[in-house]
Amino acid sequence: MQRIETAMRNLKMNRIPSILLESPSELSAFLDAQISGGITVGVGDSMTLEALGVYDYLRRRQIRFLDKYQENLSKEEKRSLYLANFDADVFLSGANAISATGKIYNLDGNGSRVAPMIYGPKKVILLCGTNKITETDEEAVDRIRRIAAPLDVERLGKKTPCRITGVCQDCKSPDKICNYWTIIQGQFDESRINVVFIKEELGY
């Protein structure tokens, strides 16, 4: 609990609001309050959102959901959805790691997840299990290299060294998904990016 409180306090000092939900059962009510009817909502690729049923929740809402998971989307149709995320009212995603120093760490393949976090959507909500919190900045980077990236490579079926070794090898493979490191350590508009911690292990 101390680590969670420290992370939330330091996020606040970095002008990034955060809240803690005691369980996933509280999430629907929270999202109902944040997402009004008729608005446009975009999403990033996230196993946390998948585990929480967020994508299905959004499909049930009377909103314009930029659903990148629709079947048979062409490459150009998916690109159009990625670009539309920048003009969304709300963008939902997870995060790879959040350090107790109040910084949000992500490593992305094509940038379509991290770019809207940084600029574009009016509001960004990052849903994170408390397993994503690390004590230090160095541990946040290590968590991504040893846990998040290798597991995502396995999920995507990519042919990279970390799929075999279980840890990032800083490879030059054409299948490499570790292309865009981002660290969010503050923001001008302190109401834009919000972190929602859920007291459970979610995603990787």
Backbone hydrogen bonds in HBPLUS format (Angstrom, degrees):
<---DONOR---> <-ACCEPTOR-->    atom                        ^
c    i                          cat <-CA-CA->   ^        H-A-AA   ^      H-
h    n   atom  resd res      DA  || num        DHA   H-A  angle D-A-AA Bond
n    s   type  num  typ     dist DA aas  dist angle  dist       angle   num
A0005-GLU N   A0001-MET O   2.99 MM   4  6.27 167.1  2.00 156.7 159.6     1
A0006-THR N   A0002-GLN O   2.90 MM   4  6.09 156.4  1.95 149.5 156.3     2
A0007-ALA N   A0003-ARG O   2.95 MM   4  6.13 162.4  1.98 147.5 152.1     3
A0008-MET N   A0004-ILE O   2.93 MM   4  6.17 163.7  1.96 154.5 158.9     4
A0009-ARG N   A0005-GLU O   2.92 MM   4  6.04 155.7  1.98 145.2 152.2     5
A0010-ASN N   A0006-THR O   2.96 MM   4  6.15 160.2  2.00 151.0 156.1     6
A0011-LEU N   A0007-ALA O   2.84 MM   4  6.01 149.4  1.94 147.4 156.4     7
A0012-LYS N   A0008-MET O   3.08 MM   4  6.21 157.3  2.13 141.9 147.5     8
A0013-MET N   A0009-ARG O   3.09 MM   4  6.42 149.4  2.19 139.8 148.1     9
A0014-ASN N   A0010-ASN O   3.06 MM   4  6.28 133.1  2.29 135.2 147.1    10
A0014-ASN N   A0011-LEU O   2.98 MM   3  4.98 129.3  2.25  95.0 109.4    11
A0016-ILE N   A0011-LEU O   2.83 MM   5  5.04 162.3  1.86 143.7 142.5    12
A0015-ARG N   A0012-LYS O   2.92 MM   3  4.92 154.4  1.98 110.2 111.9    13
A0195-VAL N   A0017-PRO O   2.96 MM 178  6.35 167.5  1.98 151.3 154.2    14
A0019-ILE N   A0195-VAL O   3.01 MM 176  6.60 144.0  2.15 154.1 165.3    15
A0197-PHE N   A0019-ILE O   2.87 MM 178  6.12 163.9  1.90 168.3 162.8    16
A0021-LEU N   A0197-PHE O   2.73 MM 176  6.09 167.4  1.74 160.3 163.2    17
A0199-LYS N   A0021-LEU O   2.95 MM 178  6.25 164.5  1.97 166.9 170.7    18
A0026-GLU N   A0023-SER O   3.12 MM   3  5.91 168.8  2.13 123.3 126.5    19
A0027-LEU N   A0024-PRO O   2.99 MM   3  5.35 163.0  2.02 114.4 120.0    20
A0030-PHE N   A0026-GLU O   3.34 MM   4  6.56 155.2  2.41 144.6 151.7    21
A0031-LEU N   A0027-LEU O   2.85 MM   4  6.14 166.0  1.87 164.2 167.0    22
A0032-ASP N   A0028-SER O   2.83 MM   4  6.02 155.2  1.89 150.6 158.1    23
A0033-ALA N   A0029-ALA O   3.21 MM   4  6.39 146.0  2.33 139.0 146.5    24
A0033-ALA N   A0030-PHE O   3.12 MM   3  5.30 124.8  2.44  97.8 111.3    25
A0034-GLN N   A0030-PHE O   3.17 MM   4  6.48 133.5  2.40 139.1 151.9    26
A0034-GLN N   A0031-LEU O   3.04 MM   3  4.95 128.9  2.31  94.3 108.4    27
A0035-ILE N   A0031-LEU O   2.86 MM   4  5.86 147.3  1.96 158.2 164.1    28
A0038-GLY N   A0062-GLN O   2.83 MM  24  6.07 159.6  1.87 147.3 154.1    29
A0064-ARG N   A0039-ILE O   2.90 MM  25  6.04 171.7  1.91 153.6 156.0    30
A0089-ASP N   A0040-THR O   2.90 MM  49  5.28 141.1  2.05 130.6 142.4    31
A0090-VAL N   A0040-THR O   3.22 MM  50  6.64 155.5  2.28 155.8 161.5    32
A0041-VAL N   A0064-ARG O   2.91 MM  23  6.25 160.0  1.95 153.3 157.4    33
A0066-LEU N   A0041-VAL O   2.93 MM  25  6.13 172.9  1.93 161.2 163.4    34
A0042-GLY N   A0090-VAL O   2.90 MM  48  6.35 157.9  1.95 156.8 162.7    35
A0092-LEU N   A0042-GLY O   2.92 MM  50  6.32 161.3  1.96 146.5 147.6    36
A0044-GLY N   A0092-LEU O   2.85 MM  48  6.33 142.6  1.99 157.0 164.5    37
A0050-GLU N   A0046-SER O   3.12 MM   4  6.35 153.7  2.19 138.9 146.6    38
A0051-ALA N   A0047-MET O   2.88 MM   4  6.02 161.1  1.91 143.2 147.8    39
A0052-LEU N   A0048-THR O   2.98 MM   4  6.17 146.7  2.10 146.4 155.5    40
A0054-VAL N   A0049-LEU O   2.97 MM   5  5.17 154.1  2.04 157.5 156.6    41
A0053-GLY N   A0050-GLU O   3.12 MM   3  5.23 156.6  2.18 104.1 111.3    42
A0057-TYR N   A0053-GLY O   2.99 MM   4  6.18 153.5  2.06 146.0 154.5    43
A0058-LEU N   A0054-VAL O   2.91 MM   4  6.19 157.6  1.96 154.1 158.5    44
A0059-ARG N   A0055-TYR O   3.09 MM   4  6.37 148.9  2.19 143.3 151.8    45
A0060-ARG N   A0056-ASP O   3.23 MM   4  6.49 134.3  2.45 142.2 152.9    46
A0060-ARG N   A0057-TYR O   3.15 MM   3  5.34 137.5  2.34  99.9 111.4    47
A0061-ARG N   A0058-LEU O   3.18 MM   3  5.17 142.6  2.32  97.9 108.5    48
A0067-ASP N   A0065-PHE O   2.90 MM   2  5.45 126.1  2.20 109.2  93.1    49
A0078-LYS N   A0074-SER O   2.97 MM   4  6.22 158.9  2.02 151.7 156.9    50
A0079-ARG N   A0075-LYS O   3.01 MM   4  6.21 153.0  2.08 141.1 148.9    51
A0080-SER N   A0076-GLU O   2.95 MM   4  6.18 150.8  2.04 143.2 150.7    52
A0081-LEU N   A0077-GLU O   3.12 MM   4  6.44 148.2  2.23 142.2 150.1    53
A0082-TYR N   A0078-LYS O   2.95 MM   4  6.29 156.4  2.01 149.8 156.5    54
A0083-LEU N   A0079-ARG O   2.95 MM   4  6.24 159.3  1.99 151.4 156.4    55
A0084-ALA N   A0080-SER O   2.91 MM   4  6.08 147.8  2.02 140.1 149.6    56
A0085-ASN N   A0081-LEU O   3.10 MM   4  6.36 132.2  2.34 142.7 153.6    57
A0085-ASN N   A0082-TYR O   3.23 MM   3  5.34 138.0  2.42  96.1 107.3    58
A0086-PHE N   A0083-LEU O   3.18 MM   3  5.81 148.3  2.29 112.2 119.1    59
A0087-ASP N   A0084-ALA O   3.01 MM   3  5.51 151.9  2.09 113.5 121.5    60
A0088-ALA N   A0085-ASN O   3.11 MM   3  5.04 167.2  2.12 107.7 109.9    61
A0122-LYS N   A0088-ALA O   3.09 MM  34  6.65 153.2  2.17 154.1 158.3    62
A0123-LYS N   A0089-ASP O   3.04 MM  34  6.16 130.1  2.30 129.7 144.1    63
A0091-PHE N   A0123-LYS O   2.85 MM  32  6.28 147.4  1.95 151.5 162.4    64
A0125-ILE N   A0091-PHE O   2.90 MM  34  6.27 161.9  1.93 158.2 163.5    65
A0093-SER N   A0125-ILE O   3.12 MM  32  6.54 154.6  2.18 155.8 158.2    66
A0127-LEU N   A0093-SER O   2.84 MM  34  6.26 155.2  1.90 160.3 161.2    67
A0097-ALA N   A0105-TYR O   3.17 MM   8  5.10 142.4  2.32 150.2 145.4    68
A0105-TYR N   A0097-ALA O   2.78 MM   8  5.10 167.9  1.80 158.0 159.9    69
A0098-ILE N   A0132-LYS O   2.95 MM  34  5.93 161.9  1.99 139.8 139.7    70
A0134-THR N   A0098-ILE O   2.96 MM  36  6.21 151.5  2.05 136.1 143.3    71
A0099-SER N   A0103-LYS O   2.95 MM   4  5.40 147.3  2.06 153.0 159.2    72
A0102-GLY N   A0099-SER O   2.89 MM   3  5.60 160.3  1.93 122.7 125.3    73
A0100-ALA N   A0134-THR O   2.68 MM  34  5.89 137.1  1.86 157.8 170.1    74
A0104-ILE N   A0184-ILE O   2.92 MM  80  4.99 166.2  1.94 143.6 147.7    75
A0184-ILE N   A0104-ILE O   2.90 MM  80  4.99 164.0  1.93 145.1 149.1    76
A0106-ASN N   A0182-THR O   3.08 MM  76  5.32 155.4  2.14 153.1 154.1    77
A0182-THR N   A0106-ASN O   2.92 MM  76  5.32 157.9  1.97 155.1 154.6    78
A0108-ASP N   A0180-TYR O   3.00 MM  72  4.98 154.0  2.07 123.0 131.1    79
A0179-ASN N   A0108-ASP O   3.02 MM  71  5.88 150.8  2.10 142.4 151.3    80
A0180-TYR N   A0108-ASP O   2.97 MM  72  4.98 154.6  2.04 144.1 147.5    81
A0115-ALA N   A0111-GLY O   2.96 MM   4  5.66 160.2  2.00 149.2 154.5    82
A0117-MET N   A0114-VAL O   3.14 MM   3  5.09 123.8  2.47  95.1 110.1    83
A0118-ILE N   A0114-VAL O   3.24 MM   4  6.54 149.8  2.34 150.9 157.3    84
A0118-ILE N   A0115-ALA O   3.12 MM   3  5.36 123.8  2.45 101.4 114.1    85
A0119-TYR N   A0115-ALA O   3.07 MM   4  6.36 159.3  2.11 154.3 160.3    86
A0124-VAL N   A0192-ARG O   2.94 MM  68  5.88 172.8  1.95 132.8 134.7    87
A0194-ASN N   A0124-VAL O   2.78 MM  70  6.11 153.6  1.85 157.1 165.7    88
A0126-LEU N   A0194-ASN O   2.85 MM  68  6.21 168.1  1.87 166.4 170.4    89
A0196-VAL N   A0126-LEU O   2.77 MM  70  5.95 173.2  1.77 164.8 163.5    90
A0128-CYS N   A0196-VAL O   2.93 MM  68  6.15 167.5  1.95 159.3 158.7    91
A0198-ILE N   A0128-CYS O   2.87 MM  70  6.10 148.9  1.97 150.0 153.4    92
A0132-LYS N   A0129-GLY O   3.04 MM   3  5.86 170.1  2.05 123.0 126.0    93
A0130-THR N   A0198-ILE O   3.19 MM  68  6.12 134.5  2.41 156.8 150.9    94
A0133-ILE N   A0130-THR O   3.30 MM   3  5.64 168.0  2.31 109.9 113.5    95
A0140-ALA N   A0136-THR O   3.15 MM   4  6.44 139.1  2.33 136.2 147.0    96
A0140-ALA N   A0137-ASP O   3.10 MM   3  5.04 124.3  2.42  92.5 107.2    97
A0141-VAL N   A0137-ASP O   3.17 MM   4  6.57 157.6  2.22 152.6 156.3    98
A0142-ASP N   A0138-GLU O   2.98 MM   4  6.22 162.2  2.02 146.9 152.5    99
A0143-ARG N   A0139-GLU O   2.79 MM   4  5.86 149.3  1.88 140.7 148.8   100
A0144-ILE N   A0140-ALA O   3.22 MM   4  6.49 154.0  2.29 144.3 149.8   101
A0145-ARG N   A0141-VAL O   3.04 MM   4  6.34 161.7  2.08 151.9 157.0   102
A0146-ARG N   A0142-ASP O   2.87 MM   4  5.92 150.9  1.95 150.8 157.8   103
A0147-ILE N   A0143-ARG O   2.83 MM   4  5.44 144.5  1.95 139.6 147.6   104
A0148-ALA N   A0143-ARG O   3.26 MM   5  6.68 151.1  2.35 140.0 147.1   105
A0149-ALA N   A0144-ILE O   2.87 MM   5  5.68 170.5  1.88 153.6 156.4   106
A0168-CYS N   A0145-ARG O   2.93 MM  23  4.99 156.1  1.99 136.6 144.1   107
A0151-LEU N   A0147-ILE O   3.17 MM   4  6.13 160.9  2.21 151.3 157.2   108
A0152-ASP N   A0148-ALA O   2.99 MM   4  6.10 150.9  2.08 147.5 155.9   109
A0153-VAL N   A0149-ALA O   2.96 MM   4  6.16 156.5  2.02 155.4 161.7   110
A0154-GLU N   A0150-PRO O   3.06 MM   4  6.30 153.5  2.13 142.8 149.6   111
A0155-ARG N   A0151-LEU O   2.99 MM   4  6.25 157.6  2.05 144.0 149.8   112
A0156-LEU N   A0152-ASP O   2.93 MM   4  6.12 154.8  2.00 148.3 154.6   113
A0157-GLY N   A0153-VAL O   2.90 MM   4  5.91 117.4  2.30 137.7 152.8   114
A0158-LYS N   A0153-VAL O   3.10 MM   5  5.27 154.4  2.17 146.5 149.9   115
A0157-GLY N   A0154-GLU O   3.26 MM   3  5.09 145.5  2.38  94.5 104.5   116
A0163-ARG N   A0160-THR O   3.13 MM   3  5.66 149.6  2.23 112.8 121.2   117
A0164-ILE N   A0161-PRO O   2.93 MM   3  5.45 146.3  2.04 112.4 122.1   118
A0165-THR N   A0161-PRO O   2.94 MM   4  6.22 166.8  1.96 155.5 159.5   119
A0166-GLY N   A0162-CYS O   2.77 MM   4  4.90 146.4  1.88 123.2 131.8   120
A0176-LYS N   A0173-SER O   3.04 MM   3  5.12 162.0  2.07 110.2 113.7   121
A0192-ARG N   A0189-ASP O   3.10 MM   3  5.64 172.2  2.11 123.1 125.6   122
A0200-GLU N   A0198-ILE O   2.57 MM   2  5.61 128.8  1.82 119.4 102.3   123
